[in-house]
Amino acid sequence: EGLDPAFEAKLEHALAIRDHLIEGAGCFFSRDYFNAAEKYEKALKLSSNDIHIKYMRDESRFLTCIEEGKRLTAAGALPEASQYIGRALEMNPESAAGHNELGRLYFMGGFLEPAKKSFEKAISILPDFEQAYFNLAHVYFQKNNYREARIKCEKALELNPNMRMARELLKELKSQ
């Protein structure tokens, strides 16, 4: 004898949500944030707007913007990168990662003062953000403020003694 049709329909519905969540998590942990957001969106449509699924979808969308902004910045496509980083910061204005990426974007464009402010904002949000300290050291280095560059570089190394790039910059700073 079969299951009650109403129960069977609910079970299939729950299994469909579960499948989208599993696929979304797989994409998320593979750093494929775009497809993760798509999978979470499908689960969300079936789940009556579950707040936890909304969070994962929104986090996936945010990380999609950050990662695409990083990729475009590295490729030198700064105007396009700024659109993605800007969108990420609209989604999460208190993101240390977002402000750090905005700083990198400014730095690559030669805008040292806005870069400095962005790295400082990242550090104010996440005081143990060694990459932001390292990036800030680069700003001071470019401004020929070797004392401040050394202080920021030493802080990055205090937070992460294995940061090879910071050790190399510190070595160069000591020769200044």
C-alpha positions in Angstrom: 0.0 0.0 0.0 1.3 3.5 -0.9 1.8 6.6 1.1 -0.9 9.2 1.6 -0.7 11.4 -1.5 -0.7 14.6 0.5 2.2 13.3 2.6 4.0 12.1 -0.5 3.7 15.5 -2.0 5.1 17.2 1.1 8.0 14.7 1.2 8.9 15.3 -2.4 8.7 19.1 -1.8 11.1 18.7 1.2 13.4 16.5 -0.8 13.6 19.1 -3.6 14.5 21.8 -1.1 17.1 19.5 0.4 18.6 18.7 -3.0 18.9 22.5 -3.9 20.5 23.1 -0.5 23.0 20.3 -0.9 23.9 21.5 -4.4 24.2 25.1 -3.1 26.5 24.0 -0.3 28.6 22.0 -2.7 29.0 25.1 -5.0 29.7 27.4 -2.1 32.4 25.2 -0.6 33.9 24.9 -4.1 34.0 28.7 -4.2 31.5 28.7 -7.1 29.4 31.4 -5.4 27.4 32.4 -8.5 25.9 28.9 -8.9 25.6 28.6 -5.1 23.4 31.7 -5.1 21.3 30.2 -7.9 20.8 26.9 -6.0 19.9 28.7 -2.8 17.4 30.9 -4.8 15.7 27.7 -6.0 15.5 26.4 -2.5 14.2 29.7 -1.2 11.4 29.7 -3.7 10.3 26.3 -2.5 10.8 27.1 1.2 8.5 30.1 2.0 11.4 32.5 2.3 13.4 30.7 5.0 15.7 33.2 6.6 18.6 30.8 6.8 18.4 30.1 3.1 18.1 33.8 2.4 21.3 34.4 4.3 23.2 31.8 2.3 21.9 33.1 -1.0 22.8 36.7 0.0 26.3 35.6 1.2 26.8 33.8 -2.1 25.8 36.9 -4.1 28.1 39.0 -2.0 31.0 36.7 -2.5 30.3 36.5 -6.2 30.8 40.2 -6.4 34.0 40.2 -4.3 35.6 37.4 -6.3 34.6 38.9 -9.6 36.0 42.3 -8.4 39.2 40.6 -7.4 39.6 38.9 -10.7 38.9 42.1 -12.7 41.3 44.1 -10.5 44.0 41.6 -11.1 43.3 41.8 -14.8 43.6 45.6 -14.7 39.9 46.1 -15.6 39.5 48.7 -12.8 36.2 50.3 -13.9 34.5 47.0 -14.2 36.0 45.8 -10.9 34.7 48.9 -9.2 31.2 48.0 -10.2 31.4 44.6 -8.5 33.2 45.8 -5.4 30.7 48.7 -5.1 27.8 46.2 -5.4 29.3 44.0 -2.7 29.7 47.0 -0.4 26.1 48.0 -1.1 25.1 44.5 0.1 27.3 44.6 3.1 28.8 48.0 4.0 30.6 46.7 7.0 32.5 44.1 5.1 36.3 44.2 5.9 36.9 42.1 2.8 34.9 44.6 0.7 36.8 47.6 2.0 40.1 45.8 1.5 39.3 45.0 -2.1 38.1 48.6 -2.6 41.5 49.7 -1.3 43.3 47.4 -3.6 41.3 48.8 -6.5 42.2 52.4 -5.5 45.9 51.4 -5.0 46.1 49.8 -8.4 44.6 53.0 -9.9 47.2 55.1 -8.2 44.8 56.7 -5.7 46.8 56.3 -2.5 44.7 58.4 -0.1 41.4 56.6 -0.9 43.3 53.3 -0.7 44.7 54.2 2.7 41.2 55.1 4.0 39.7 51.9 2.6 42.4 49.7 4.3 42.0 51.6 7.5 38.2 51.0 7.3 38.8 47.3 6.8 41.1 47.2 9.8 38.6 49.1 11.9 36.0 46.5 11.1 38.3 43.5 11.5 41.4 44.5 13.7 43.2 41.2 13.0 43.0 41.5 9.2 46.7 41.0 8.3 46.2 41.4 4.6 44.8 44.9 5.1 47.8 45.8 7.3 50.1 44.5 4.6 48.2 46.5 1.9 48.3 49.6 4.1 52.1 49.1 4.4 52.3 49.2 0.6 50.5 52.6 0.6 52.9 54.1 3.1 55.8 52.6 1.1 54.6 54.3 -2.0 54.2 57.6 -0.1 57.8 57.2 1.1 56.7 57.0 4.7 58.9 54.1 5.5 58.4 54.3 9.3 54.6 53.8 9.0 55.1 51.2 6.3 57.4 49.2 8.7 54.9 49.5 11.6 52.1 48.2 9.4 54.2 45.5 7.9 55.3 44.3 11.4 51.7 44.2 12.5 50.8 42.0 9.5 53.7 39.7 10.5 52.6 39.7 14.1 49.2 38.5 13.0 50.6 36.1 10.5 54.2 35.2 10.9 54.1 33.1 7.8 53.2 35.9 5.5 56.1 35.7 3.0 55.2 38.9 1.1 55.2 40.9 4.4 58.6 39.5 5.3 60.0 40.5 1.9 58.6 44.0 2.2 60.0 44.4 5.7 63.4 43.3 4.4 63.2 46.0 1.7 62.0 48.6 4.2 64.9 47.9 6.5 67.3 48.8 3.7 65.6 52.2 3.3 
